Amino acid sequence: MAKIIIPTPLRKFTEQTATIDSKSETVQAAIEDLAKLYPGLQQHLFDKEGKIRSFIRIFVGDDDIQALDNEKTAIQEDTVVSIIPAIAGGIS
Amino acid sequence: MNNLEVLIHSDVFLQVKEHLESSFPYEGCGFLFGDNKNARVITKATPALNNKTGDQRRRFEISPLDYMKAERLALEQDLTLLGVYHSHPNHPAIPSEHDRIQAMPFFSYLILSIQEGTFAKATSWRIKEGTQQFEEEKLKIPQLQNH
């Protein structure tokens, strides 16, 4: 099964589980299934329109899905999907 | 007043301070690691590249690949990734709207005000549970009397 790696700040919503197995076939389905399993993740992963939040990046292996097929990116049995929070900010 | 606290080892704080002073007039940034079992204690910091395209005197951004490396480092060294530090060059150590809207739960956001290249003040902030609002946490630095 594919593995989804949960970033540290979101593990409080997954009972401190760092890695979740997924049978989903696309990134979108995998992330949606994850949010159904752990509803506390919903507001941190999806915006009000149900799209993955702009402050969250999804990587398949070492590749940003924005450089692949976005949320439709296919995942295989040995795929590692990483959820990565945007780390950014600054003055004013 | 909340009872949030974070303790940072003084040698780690000095490392962060020197990094951010040397980054002036640009914003510097990095990761904070440590233990969160009984109390939140920062025992390690690693600098990160400010990857922001545009004015790095007012903005910082850490690349997703650097974030992945930080998570791996935490696993390898049996540490917890506890947060992020960054500087506010010639501005107060108060989180901005840009800081707030992109902040994640759980993380400590350590901000150092750097005035003309010299450290002025440090504060630390955490997102209040169930909100997207910061609340300040008490920053404890042993052996540094001023903070």
gemmi code that builds the backbone of each chain (N, CA, C; Angstrom):
import gemmi

chains = {
    "A": [
        ("MET", (0.837, -1.206, 0.000), (0.000, 0.000, 0.000), (0.867, 1.250, 0.000)),
        ("ALA", (0.324, 2.312, -0.570), (1.040, 3.592, -0.526), (1.089, 4.096, 0.915)),
        ("LYS", (2.073, 4.919, 1.183), (2.185, 5.484, 2.525), (2.006, 7.003, 2.464)),
        ("ILE", (1.250, 7.518, 3.417), (1.094, 8.969, 3.531), (1.836, 9.405, 4.799)),
        ("ILE", (2.762, 10.328, 4.625), (3.518, 10.816, 5.784), (2.858, 12.091, 6.314)),
        ("ILE", (2.497, 12.044, 7.591), (1.817, 13.172, 8.235), (2.870, 14.097, 8.843)),
        ("PRO", (2.828, 15.379, 8.554), (3.820, 16.282, 9.155), (3.579, 16.441, 10.658)),
        ("THR", (4.638, 16.694, 11.384), (4.551, 16.771, 12.852), (3.384, 17.634, 13.352)),
        ("PRO", (3.170, 18.859, 12.807), (2.113, 19.693, 13.401), (0.704, 19.138, 13.227)),
        ("LEU", (0.518, 18.177, 12.340), (-0.826, 17.618, 12.149), (-1.011, 16.267, 12.836)),
        ("ARG", (0.046, 15.787, 13.490), (-0.070, 14.458, 14.117), (-0.981, 14.458, 15.334)),
        ("LYS", (-1.237, 15.635, 15.887), (-2.181, 15.676, 17.006), (-3.574, 15.255, 16.555)),
        ("PHE", (-3.819, 15.339, 15.247), (-5.127, 14.945, 14.712), (-5.141, 13.491, 14.244)),
        ("THR", (-3.988, 12.828, 14.261), (-3.920, 11.426, 13.826), (-3.451, 10.524, 14.970)),
        ("GLU", (-3.751, 10.965, 16.167), (-3.357, 10.200, 17.365), (-1.855, 9.925, 17.354)),
        ("GLN", (-1.091, 10.915, 16.896), (0.376, 10.876, 16.840), (0.916, 9.866, 15.829)),
        ("THR", (0.047, 9.350, 14.971), (0.526, 8.445, 13.934), (1.239, 9.251, 12.852)),
        ("ALA", (2.440, 8.805, 12.491), (3.250, 9.560, 11.524), (3.025, 9.084, 10.093)),
        ("THR", (2.653, 7.810, 9.946), (2.513, 7.236, 8.604), (1.201, 6.472, 8.509)),
        ("ILE", (0.444, 6.756, 7.467), (-0.853, 6.097, 7.264), (-0.794, 5.342, 5.947)),
        ("ASP", (-1.236, 4.092, 5.948), (-1.313, 3.332, 4.701), (-2.554, 3.741, 3.925)),
        ("SER", (-2.430, 3.719, 2.600), (-3.559, 4.123, 1.758), (-3.701, 3.185, 0.569)),
        ("LYS", (-4.961, 2.832, 0.282), (-5.238, 2.009, -0.897), (-5.753, 2.865, -2.049)),
        ("SER", (-5.807, 4.168, -1.857), (-6.365, 5.060, -2.870), (-5.486, 5.075, -4.124)),
        ("GLU", (-6.106, 5.474, -5.219), (-5.382, 5.432, -6.493), (-4.908, 6.790, -6.965)),
        ("THR", (-5.417, 7.857, -6.337), (-4.951, 9.197, -6.692), (-4.651, 9.966, -5.406)),
        ("VAL", (-3.896, 11.033, -5.567), (-3.575, 11.876, -4.407), (-4.853, 12.440, -3.801)),
        ("GLN", (-5.750, 12.940, -4.636), (-6.993, 13.539, -4.135), (-7.759, 12.542, -3.267)),
        ("ALA", (-7.925, 11.322, -3.783), (-8.677, 10.309, -3.030), (-7.961, 9.962, -1.730)),
        ("ALA", (-6.642, 9.890, -1.786), (-5.880, 9.530, -0.584), (-6.044, 10.581, 0.509)),
        ("ILE", (-5.986, 11.846, 0.110), (-6.088, 12.919, 1.109), (-7.526, 13.014, 1.643)),
        ("GLU", (-8.489, 12.829, 0.753), (-9.898, 12.843, 1.203), (-10.173, 11.703, 2.175)),
        ("ASP", (-9.662, 10.512, 1.852), (-9.869, 9.360, 2.742), (-9.208, 9.599, 4.095)),
        ("LEU", (-8.052, 10.241, 4.046), (-7.339, 10.541, 5.285), (-8.170, 11.475, 6.172)),
        ("ALA", (-8.762, 12.478, 5.545), (-9.569, 13.448, 6.305), (-10.851, 12.812, 6.842)),
        ("LYS", (-11.346, 11.783, 6.146), (-12.529, 11.066, 6.663), (-12.138, 10.226, 7.877)),
        ("LEU", (-10.941, 9.647, 7.804), (-10.451, 8.810, 8.902), (-10.150, 9.655, 10.137)),
        ("TYR", (-9.598, 10.837, 9.885), (-9.248, 11.751, 10.986), (-9.874, 13.120, 10.699)),
        ("PRO", (-11.140, 13.315, 11.085), (-11.876, 14.539, 10.708), (-11.214, 15.832, 11.173)),
        ("GLY", (-10.402, 15.763, 12.212), (-9.719, 16.969, 12.685), (-8.767, 17.552, 11.656)),
        ("LEU", (-8.401, 16.721, 10.679), (-7.477, 17.188, 9.635), (-8.171, 18.052, 8.584)),
        ("GLN", (-9.492, 17.893, 8.485), (-10.232, 18.507, 7.374), (-9.901, 19.983, 7.193)),
        ("GLN", (-10.030, 20.767, 8.251), (-9.845, 22.216, 8.109), (-8.404, 22.595, 7.783)),
        ("HIS", (-7.467, 21.699, 8.087), (-6.066, 22.012, 7.820), (-5.634, 21.568, 6.428)),
        ("LEU", (-6.398, 20.659, 5.823), (-6.016, 20.144, 4.502), (-6.843, 20.745, 3.376)),
        ("PHE", (-8.108, 21.100, 3.662), (-8.987, 21.548, 2.582), (-9.529, 22.953, 2.865)),
        ("ASP", (-9.729, 23.709, 1.776), (-10.361, 25.014, 1.924), (-11.875, 24.851, 1.871)),
        ("LYS", (-12.598, 25.972, 1.903), (-14.064, 25.894, 1.955), (-14.665, 25.311, 0.688)),
        ("GLU", (-13.908, 25.383, -0.405), (-14.399, 24.813, -1.671), (-14.035, 23.337, -1.811)),
        ("GLY", (-13.397, 22.799, -0.800), (-13.034, 21.383, -0.846), (-11.744, 21.097, -1.580)),
        ("LYS", (-11.007, 22.158, -1.910), (-9.720, 21.955, -2.579), (-8.608, 21.917, -1.533)),
        ("ILE", (-7.519, 21.258, -1.886), (-6.387, 21.217, -0.965), (-5.893, 22.644, -0.750)),
        ("ARG", (-5.731, 23.040, 0.508), (-5.372, 24.429, 0.850), (-4.084, 24.850, 0.154)),
        ("SER", (-4.030, 26.113, -0.177), (-2.850, 26.630, -0.876), (-1.603, 26.604, 0.016)),
        ("PHE", (-1.813, 26.524, 1.327), (-0.662, 26.504, 2.237), (-0.146, 25.081, 2.481)),
        ("ILE", (-0.757, 24.118, 1.803), (-0.316, 22.730, 1.937), (0.246, 22.269, 0.590)),
        ("ARG", (1.413, 21.688, 0.631), (2.003, 21.117, -0.583), (2.005, 19.594, -0.440)),
        ("ILE", (1.771, 18.938, -1.541), (1.787, 17.481, -1.539), (2.913, 17.009, -2.457)),
        ("PHE", (3.758, 16.155, -1.917), (4.838, 15.577, -2.705), (4.605, 14.076, -2.864)),
        ("VAL", (4.885, 13.598, -4.063), (4.901, 12.164, -4.322), (6.359, 11.808, -4.532)),
        ("GLY", (6.904, 11.048, -3.601), (8.359, 10.871, -3.605), (8.993, 12.231, -3.363)),
        ("ASP", (9.911, 12.629, -4.244), (10.556, 13.936, -4.110), (9.969, 14.956, -5.086)),
        ("ASP", (8.817, 14.639, -5.651), (8.233, 15.523, -6.672), (6.953, 16.185, -6.172)),
        ("ASP", (6.884, 17.483, -6.373), (5.675, 18.246, -6.069), (4.585, 17.834, -7.056)),
        ("ILE", (3.376, 17.569, -6.554), (2.317, 17.150, -7.489), (1.978, 18.267, -8.480)),
        ("GLN", (2.364, 19.516, -8.144), (2.132, 20.611, -9.102), (2.945, 20.406, -10.375)),
        ("ALA", (4.030, 19.638, -10.270), (4.847, 19.338, -11.445), (4.429, 18.011, -12.083)),
        ("LEU", (3.443, 17.368, -11.493), (2.957, 16.085, -12.025), (1.543, 16.313, -12.562)),
        ("ASP", (0.569, 15.668, -11.973), (-0.803, 15.803, -12.464), (-1.698, 16.379, -11.367)),
        ("ASN", (-1.099, 17.261, -10.543), (-1.809, 17.856, -9.411), (-2.544, 16.788, -8.581)),
        ("GLU", (-3.761, 17.113, -8.154), (-4.475, 16.175, -7.268), (-4.814, 14.854, -7.965)),
        ("LYS", (-4.798, 14.879, -9.295), (-5.121, 13.632, -10.031), (-3.922, 12.703, -10.156)),
        ("THR", (-2.785, 13.133, -9.617), (-1.575, 12.314, -9.706), (-1.853, 10.898, -9.167)),
        ("ALA", (-1.497, 9.912, -9.973), (-1.731, 8.518, -9.573), (-0.709, 8.086, -8.523)),
        ("ILE", (-1.153, 7.247, -7.630), (-0.212, 6.678, -6.663), (-0.242, 5.149, -6.767)),
        ("GLN", (0.936, 4.589, -6.580), (1.105, 3.136, -6.701), (1.291, 2.535, -5.303)),
        ("GLU", (1.456, 1.221, -5.288), (1.618, 0.519, -4.002), (2.807, 1.013, -3.203)),
        ("ASP", (3.882, 1.366, -3.919), (5.118, 1.743, -3.207), (5.313, 3.260, -3.141)),
        ("THR", (4.260, 4.020, -3.458), (4.389, 5.479, -3.450), (4.424, 6.017, -2.012)),
        ("VAL", (5.283, 7.011, -1.804), (5.282, 7.728, -0.529), (4.742, 9.129, -0.793)),
        ("VAL", (3.641, 9.444, -0.140), (3.001, 10.753, -0.297), (3.308, 11.580, 0.957)),
        ("SER", (3.914, 12.752, 0.757), (4.226, 13.609, 1.904), (3.329, 14.838, 1.901)),
        ("ILE", (2.748, 15.109, 3.057), (1.964, 16.336, 3.241), (2.903, 17.350, 3.878)),
        ("ILE", (3.077, 18.492, 3.223), (4.081, 19.451, 3.680), (3.433, 20.816, 3.902)),
        ("PRO", (3.481, 21.292, 5.129), (2.923, 22.635, 5.366), (3.841, 23.702, 4.797)),
        ("ALA", (3.256, 24.762, 4.280), (4.061, 25.897, 3.842), (4.705, 26.532, 5.065)),
        ("ILE", (5.998, 26.780, 4.979), (6.697, 27.459, 6.063), (7.144, 28.801, 5.506)),
        ("ALA", (6.396, 29.829, 5.860), (6.655, 31.145, 5.279), (6.064, 32.208, 6.180)),
        ("GLY", (6.484, 33.440, 5.959), (5.957, 34.550, 6.726), (6.807, 35.767, 6.480)),
        ("GLY", (6.812, 36.656, 7.462), (7.616, 37.850, 7.310), (6.932, 39.055, 7.905)),
        ("ILE", (7.639, 40.168, 7.889), (7.119, 41.363, 8.537), (6.016, 41.997, 7.712)),
        ("SER", (5.107, 42.618, 8.386), (4.004, 43.423, 7.852), (3.304, 42.850, 6.638)),
    ],
    "B": [
        ("MET", (-4.507, 34.878, 30.776), (-3.152, 34.532, 30.323), (-3.028, 33.005, 30.254)),
        ("ASN", (-2.472, 32.503, 29.166), (-2.323, 31.055, 29.036), (-1.108, 30.587, 29.844)),
        ("ASN", (-0.915, 29.280, 29.891), (0.250, 28.767, 30.617), (1.233, 28.079, 29.684)),
        ("LEU", (1.224, 28.501, 28.408), (2.166, 27.923, 27.448), (3.579, 28.387, 27.766)),
        ("GLU", (4.506, 27.445, 27.689), (5.909, 27.774, 27.939), (6.785, 27.027, 26.951)),
        ("VAL", (7.875, 27.624, 26.609), (8.891, 26.917, 25.832), (10.255, 27.309, 26.392)),
        ("LEU", (11.059, 26.289, 26.621), (12.417, 26.541, 27.112), (13.380, 26.228, 25.965)),
        ("ILE", (14.306, 27.126, 25.731), (15.304, 26.884, 24.692), (16.683, 26.917, 25.347)),
        ("HIS", (17.471, 25.900, 25.085), (18.819, 25.862, 25.654), (19.583, 27.106, 25.217)),
        ("SER", (20.363, 27.651, 26.126), (21.006, 28.936, 25.833), (21.985, 28.848, 24.673)),
        ("ASP", (22.696, 27.719, 24.537), (23.626, 27.605, 23.411), (22.873, 27.554, 22.082)),
        ("VAL", (21.699, 26.931, 22.102), (20.880, 26.876, 20.877), (20.351, 28.274, 20.551)),
        ("PHE", (19.931, 28.982, 21.596), (19.428, 30.335, 21.353), (20.534, 31.226, 20.773)),
        ("LEU", (21.739, 31.092, 21.316), (22.845, 31.912, 20.806), (23.149, 31.588, 19.344)),
        ("GLN", (23.036, 30.312, 19.004), (23.238, 29.907, 17.599), (22.197, 30.567, 16.691)),
        ("VAL", (20.942, 30.544, 17.134), (19.855, 31.173, 16.363), (20.104, 32.682, 16.234)),
        ("LYS", (20.441, 33.292, 17.348), (20.680, 34.748, 17.367), (21.797, 35.123, 16.392)),
        ("GLU", (22.900, 34.379, 16.434), (24.033, 34.702, 15.546), (23.646, 34.504, 14.080)),
        ("HIS", (22.886, 33.438, 13.818), (22.444, 33.205, 12.441), (21.591, 34.371, 11.934)),
        ("LEU", (20.661, 34.814, 12.777), (19.732, 35.853, 12.322), (20.404, 37.223, 12.253)),
        ("GLU", (21.364, 37.471, 13.138), (22.117, 38.732, 13.041), (22.941, 38.756, 11.749)),
        ("SER", (23.520, 37.606, 11.408), (24.360, 37.564, 10.196), (23.512, 37.611, 8.926)),
        ("SER", (22.229, 37.292, 9.048), (21.339, 37.347, 7.872), (20.880, 38.769, 7.564)),
        ("PHE", (21.000, 39.676, 8.551), (20.542, 41.051, 8.380), (21.208, 41.684, 7.149)),
        ("PRO", (20.529, 42.458, 6.308), (19.177, 42.997, 6.496), (18.069, 42.082, 5.987)),
        ("TYR", (18.426, 40.841, 5.687), (17.420, 39.913, 5.159), (16.846, 39.069, 6.288)),
        ("GLU", (15.701, 38.507, 6.046), (15.100, 37.616, 7.028), (15.823, 36.276, 6.991)),
        ("GLY", (16.180, 35.797, 8.166), (16.744, 34.455, 8.279), (15.706, 33.527, 8.874)),
        ("CYS", (15.905, 32.222, 8.705), (14.905, 31.271, 9.175), (15.551, 29.908, 9.421)),
        ("GLY", (14.845, 29.071, 10.154), (15.357, 27.733, 10.425), (14.362, 26.926, 11.241)),
        ("PHE", (14.785, 25.738, 11.611), (13.905, 24.804, 12.332), (14.356, 24.619, 13.777)),
        ("LEU", (13.394, 24.260, 14.612), (13.640, 24.027, 16.032), (13.230, 22.593, 16.382)),
        ("PHE", (14.091, 21.931, 17.129), (13.846, 20.527, 17.494), (14.014, 20.352, 18.995)),
        ("GLY", (13.426, 19.307, 19.516), (13.628, 19.026, 20.936), (12.651, 18.004, 21.441)),
        ("ASP", (12.167, 18.252, 22.642), (11.333, 17.288, 23.331), (10.026, 17.961, 23.741)),
        ("ASN", (8.940, 17.216, 23.661), (7.641, 17.801, 24.004), (6.860, 16.903, 24.958)),
        ("LYS", (7.561, 16.029, 25.652), (6.843, 15.028, 26.458), (6.199, 15.647, 27.702)),
        ("ASN", (7.011, 16.158, 28.586), (6.451, 16.773, 29.791), (6.376, 18.283, 29.656)),
        ("ALA", (7.452, 18.839, 29.135), (7.482, 20.276, 28.859), (8.108, 20.456, 27.482)),
        ("ARG", (7.886, 21.611, 26.889), (8.468, 21.858, 25.566), (9.874, 22.427, 25.742)),
        ("VAL", (10.862, 21.670, 25.284), (12.263, 22.068, 25.435), (12.950, 21.979, 24.078)),
        ("ILE", (13.528, 23.091, 23.642), (14.235, 23.127, 22.348), (15.714, 22.868, 22.609)),
        ("THR", (16.213, 21.802, 21.989), (17.600, 21.392, 22.228), (18.456, 21.488, 20.974)),
        ("LYS", (17.838, 21.796, 19.852), (18.589, 21.831, 18.597), (17.910, 22.793, 17.625)),
        ("ALA", (18.729, 23.488, 16.852), (18.196, 24.342, 15.779), (19.047, 24.128, 14.540)),
        ("THR", (18.400, 24.166, 13.401), (19.157, 24.083, 12.142), (18.750, 25.256, 11.255)),
        ("PRO", (19.728, 25.968, 10.700), (19.386, 27.062, 9.796), (18.820, 26.514, 8.492)),
        ("ALA", (17.969, 27.290, 7.855), (17.429, 26.904, 6.548), (17.641, 28.073, 5.584)),
        ("LEU", (17.648, 27.743, 4.317), (17.795, 28.769, 3.295), (16.484, 29.546, 3.155)),
        ("ASN", (16.578, 30.877, 3.157), (15.395, 31.678, 2.827), (15.197, 31.594, 1.324)),
        ("ASN", (14.185, 30.846, 0.947), (13.973, 30.512, -0.465), (12.997, 31.458, -1.156)),
        ("LYS", (12.637, 32.531, -0.470), (11.627, 33.443, -1.004), (12.165, 34.197, -2.216)),
        ("THR", (11.387, 34.171, -3.291), (11.738, 35.020, -4.426), (11.076, 36.374, -4.173)),
        ("GLY", (11.829, 37.413, -4.355), (11.298, 38.744, -4.046), (12.087, 39.350, -2.909)),
        ("ASP", (11.441, 40.189, -2.123), (12.138, 40.968, -1.114), (12.362, 40.151, 0.164)),
        ("GLN", (13.562, 39.632, 0.321), (13.866, 38.805, 1.493), (14.097, 39.658, 2.743)),
        ("ARG", (14.009, 40.982, 2.605), (14.070, 41.821, 3.809), (12.732, 41.835, 4.525)),
        ("ARG", (11.680, 41.380, 3.830), (10.335, 41.427, 4.412), (9.634, 40.073, 4.419)),
        ("ARG", (10.221, 39.075, 3.799), (9.551, 37.784, 3.687), (10.554, 36.637, 3.801)),
        ("PHE", (10.074, 35.510, 4.298), (10.889, 34.302, 4.222), (10.012, 33.145, 3.784)),
        ("GLU", (10.667, 32.155, 3.226), (9.973, 30.932, 2.822), (10.991, 29.804, 2.840)),
        ("ILE", (10.595, 28.682, 3.374), (11.476, 27.511, 3.392), (10.928, 26.500, 2.391)),
        ("SER", (11.812, 25.928, 1.581), (11.343, 25.050, 0.512), (10.765, 23.755, 1.095)),
        ("PRO", (9.814, 23.165, 0.381), (9.240, 21.891, 0.838), (10.298, 20.803, 1.021)),
        ("LEU", (11.313, 20.793, 0.162), (12.350, 19.761, 0.310), (13.146, 19.970, 1.595)),
        ("ASP", (13.412, 21.224, 1.949), (14.093, 21.478, 3.225), (13.200, 21.078, 4.396)),
        ("TYR", (11.888, 21.277, 4.233), (10.975, 20.839, 5.293), (11.030, 19.317, 5.455)),
        ("MET", (11.023, 18.603, 4.326), (11.094, 17.137, 4.390), (12.388, 16.687, 5.074)),
        ("LYS", (13.490, 17.390, 4.783), (14.769, 17.043, 5.420), (14.686, 17.242, 6.935)),
        ("ALA", (14.008, 18.314, 7.346), (13.880, 18.583, 8.785), (13.080, 17.468, 9.473)),
        ("GLU", (12.009, 17.016, 8.829), (11.220, 15.919, 9.404), (12.069, 14.646, 9.504)),
        ("ARG", (12.882, 14.400, 8.467), (13.744, 13.197, 8.478), (14.784, 13.301, 9.592)),
        ("LEU", (15.367, 14.487, 9.743), (16.369, 14.701, 10.793), (15.772, 14.417, 12.169)),
        ("ALA", (14.550, 14.884, 12.375), (13.885, 14.649, 13.659), (13.739, 13.146, 13.921)),
        ("LEU", (13.325, 12.407, 12.894), (13.166, 10.960, 13.049), (14.491, 10.282, 13.338)),
        ("GLU", (15.525, 10.671, 12.577), (16.845, 10.034, 12.717), (17.440, 10.281, 14.102)),
        ("GLN", (17.213, 11.463, 14.642), (17.840, 11.823, 15.919), (16.888, 11.691, 17.107)),
        ("ASP", (15.735, 11.053, 16.852), (14.748, 10.830, 17.904), (14.362, 12.132, 18.610)),
        ("LEU", (14.147, 13.149, 17.790), (13.718, 14.449, 18.292), (12.329, 14.752, 17.731)),
        ("THR", (11.710, 15.776, 18.266), (10.442, 16.243, 17.713), (10.683, 17.574, 17.009)),
        ("LEU", (10.148, 17.705, 15.812), (10.203, 18.994, 15.129), (9.201, 19.913, 15.832)),
        ("LEU", (9.734, 20.894, 16.541), (8.881, 21.694, 17.433), (8.460, 23.026, 16.838)),
        ("GLY", (9.138, 23.466, 15.793), (8.735, 24.750, 15.244), (9.755, 25.361, 14.323)),
        ("VAL", (9.585, 26.658, 14.153), (10.340, 27.412, 13.162), (10.793, 28.715, 13.810)),
        ("TYR", (11.996, 29.156, 13.464), (12.403, 30.494, 13.895), (12.616, 31.372, 12.672)),
        ("HIS", (12.406, 32.666, 12.866), (12.746, 33.609, 11.803), (12.957, 34.987, 12.401)),
        ("SER", (13.530, 35.877, 11.611), (13.827, 37.222, 12.107), (12.895, 38.249, 11.498)),
        ("HIS", (12.740, 39.339, 12.224), (12.067, 40.535, 11.718), (13.108, 41.657, 11.708)),
        ("PRO", (13.758, 41.880, 10.558), (14.790, 42.922, 10.505), (14.194, 44.326, 10.658)),
        ("ASN", (14.698, 45.053, 11.652), (14.240, 46.420, 11.939), (12.742, 46.499, 12.200)),
        ("HIS", (12.189, 45.426, 12.705), (10.768, 45.398, 13.087), (10.631, 44.654, 14.417)),
        ("PRO", (9.536, 44.899, 15.120), (9.345, 44.230, 16.419), (9.160, 42.716, 16.273)),
        ("ALA", (9.377, 42.023, 17.369), (9.221, 40.561, 17.389), (7.754, 40.195, 17.612)),
        ("ILE", (6.924, 40.690, 16.737), (5.477, 40.458, 16.823), (5.038, 39.819, 15.514)),
        ("PRO", (4.285, 38.723, 15.574), (3.916, 38.056, 14.323), (3.047, 38.944, 13.441)),
        ("SER", (3.313, 38.872, 12.159), (2.545, 39.660, 11.193), (1.347, 38.839, 10.710)),
        ("GLU", (0.524, 39.469, 9.906), (-0.604, 38.765, 9.294), (-0.098, 37.621, 8.415)),
        ("HIS", (1.013, 37.850, 7.726), (1.592, 36.783, 6.884), (2.035, 35.602, 7.732)),
        ("ASP", (2.584, 35.913, 8.903), (2.987, 34.834, 9.809), (1.748, 34.050, 10.266)),
        ("ARG", (0.701, 34.793, 10.629), (-0.477, 34.177, 11.236), (-1.222, 33.254, 10.284)),
        ("ILE", (-1.469, 33.732, 9.062), (-2.350, 32.954, 8.185), (-1.695, 31.650, 7.718)),
        ("GLN", (-0.358, 31.607, 7.766), (0.308, 30.391, 7.295), (0.780, 29.500, 8.436)),
        ("ALA", (0.495, 29.924, 9.666), (0.982, 29.155, 10.814), (0.220, 27.840, 10.968)),
        ("MET", (0.930, 26.844, 11.449), (0.349, 25.528, 11.673), (0.110, 25.309, 13.164)),
        ("PRO", (-0.829, 24.415, 13.490), (-1.017, 24.085, 14.899), (0.251, 23.443, 15.468)),
        ("PHE", (0.357, 23.416, 16.755), (1.405, 22.699, 17.478), (2.765, 23.407, 17.446)),
        ("PHE", (3.160, 23.923, 16.312), (4.493, 24.514, 16.176), (4.658, 25.751, 17.067)),
        ("SER", (5.891, 25.910, 17.580), (6.298, 27.177, 18.190), (6.919, 28.031, 17.091)),
        ("TYR", (6.522, 29.280, 17.057), (7.086, 30.231, 16.087), (7.916, 31.242, 16.864)),
        ("LEU", (9.231, 31.036, 16.805), (10.163, 31.907, 17.528), (10.561, 33.056, 16.599)),
        ("ILE", (10.343, 34.284, 17.072), (10.641, 35.471, 16.255), (11.670, 36.322, 16.990)),
        ("LEU", (12.722, 36.685, 16.293), (13.734, 37.579, 16.863), (13.713, 38.897, 16.102)),
        ("SER", (13.596, 39.971, 16.849), (13.738, 41.292, 16.249), (15.228, 41.604, 16.145)),
        ("ILE", (15.665, 41.933, 14.945), (17.070, 42.289, 14.712), (17.102, 43.750, 14.258)),
        ("GLN", (17.674, 44.592, 15.087), (17.710, 46.031, 14.780), (19.105, 46.408, 14.301)),
        ("GLU", (19.198, 46.819, 13.048), (20.487, 47.200, 12.435), (21.570, 46.144, 12.663)),
        ("GLY", (21.169, 44.878, 12.585), (22.133, 43.784, 12.675), (22.366, 43.256, 14.075)),
        ("THR", (21.686, 43.846, 15.053), (21.901, 43.417, 16.444), (20.591, 42.917, 17.052)),
        ("PHE", (20.691, 41.792, 17.737), (19.508, 41.222, 18.389), (18.897, 42.217, 19.382)),
        ("ALA", (17.564, 42.359, 19.330), (16.882, 43.274, 20.243), (15.910, 42.541, 21.172)),
        ("LYS", (15.108, 41.631, 20.642), (14.084, 40.977, 21.482), (13.636, 39.676, 20.817)),
        ("ALA", (13.265, 38.719, 21.656), (12.746, 37.441, 21.145), (11.385, 37.151, 21.768)),
        ("THR", (10.491, 36.631, 20.965), (9.197, 36.167, 21.472), (8.872, 34.838, 20.798)),
        ("SER", (7.945, 34.093, 21.393), (7.536, 32.825, 20.789), (6.022, 32.714, 20.832)),
        ("TRP", (5.477, 32.110, 19.794), (4.025, 32.116, 19.597), (3.553, 30.746, 19.139)),
        ("ARG", (2.310, 30.442, 19.507), (1.693, 29.200, 19.071), (0.255, 29.483, 18.647)),
        ("ILE", (-0.249, 28.745, 17.687), (-1.645, 28.901, 17.276), (-2.551, 28.325, 18.361)),
        ("LYS", (-3.523, 29.120, 18.761), (-4.476, 28.670, 19.780), (-5.341, 27.556, 19.213)),
        ("GLU", (-5.528, 26.518, 20.001), (-6.239, 25.341, 19.515), (-7.619, 25.700, 18.947)),
        ("GLY", (-7.891, 25.191, 17.762), (-9.194, 25.399, 17.141), (-9.366, 26.752, 16.491)),
        ("THR", (-8.309, 27.548, 16.454), (-8.381, 28.874, 15.837), (-7.211, 29.046, 14.871)),
        ("GLN", (-7.161, 30.206, 14.232), (-5.985, 30.562, 13.441), (-5.388, 31.838, 14.035)),
        ("GLN", (-5.478, 31.925, 15.365), (-4.961, 33.095, 16.085), (-3.749, 32.694, 16.920)),
        ("PHE", (-2.749, 33.561, 16.939), (-1.567, 33.301, 17.754), (-1.830, 33.628, 19.214)),
        ("GLU", (-1.193, 32.880, 20.094), (-1.072, 33.307, 21.479), (0.394, 33.177, 21.873)),
        ("GLU", (0.852, 34.144, 22.650), (2.268, 34.166, 23.008), (2.538, 33.111, 24.068)),
        ("GLU", (3.670, 32.459, 23.953), (4.083, 31.516, 24.984), (5.297, 32.087, 25.708)),
        ("LYS", (5.405, 31.729, 26.973), (6.513, 32.243, 27.777), (7.806, 31.611, 27.285)),
        ("LEU", (8.753, 32.448, 26.925), (10.027, 31.979, 26.391), (11.062, 31.992, 27.513)),
        ("LYS", (11.583, 30.822, 27.832), (12.558, 30.719, 28.919), (13.923, 30.351, 28.331)),
        ("ILE", (14.915, 31.161, 28.646), (16.271, 30.920, 28.157), (17.197, 30.934, 29.373)),
        ("PRO", (17.601, 29.769, 29.875), (18.449, 29.736, 31.062), (19.743, 30.517, 30.831)),
        ("GLN", (20.190, 31.189, 31.841), (21.474, 31.902, 31.856), (21.477, 33.185, 31.034)),
        ("LEU", (20.353, 33.499, 30.399), (20.272, 34.804, 29.740), (19.304, 35.638, 30.569)),
        ("GLN", (19.828, 36.618, 31.251), (19.041, 37.332, 32.254), (17.986, 38.253, 31.639)),
        ("ASN", (18.229, 38.686, 30.419), (17.341, 39.714, 29.866), (16.077, 39.156, 29.234)),
        ("HIS", (15.993, 37.812, 29.093), (14.843, 37.279, 28.377), (14.269, 36.065, 29.088)),
    ],
}
model = gemmi.Model(1)
for chain_id, residues in chains.items():
    chain = gemmi.Chain(chain_id)
    for i, (resn, *xyz) in enumerate(residues, 1):
        res = gemmi.Residue()
        res.name, res.seqid = resn, gemmi.SeqId(i, " ")
        for name, pos in zip(("N", "CA", "C"), xyz):
            atom = gemmi.Atom()
            atom.name, atom.element = name, gemmi.Element(name[0])
            atom.pos, atom.b_iso = gemmi.Position(*pos), 0.0
            res.add_atom(atom)
        chain.add_residue(res)
    model.add_chain(chain)
structure = gemmi.Structure()
structure.add_model(model)
structure.setup_entities()
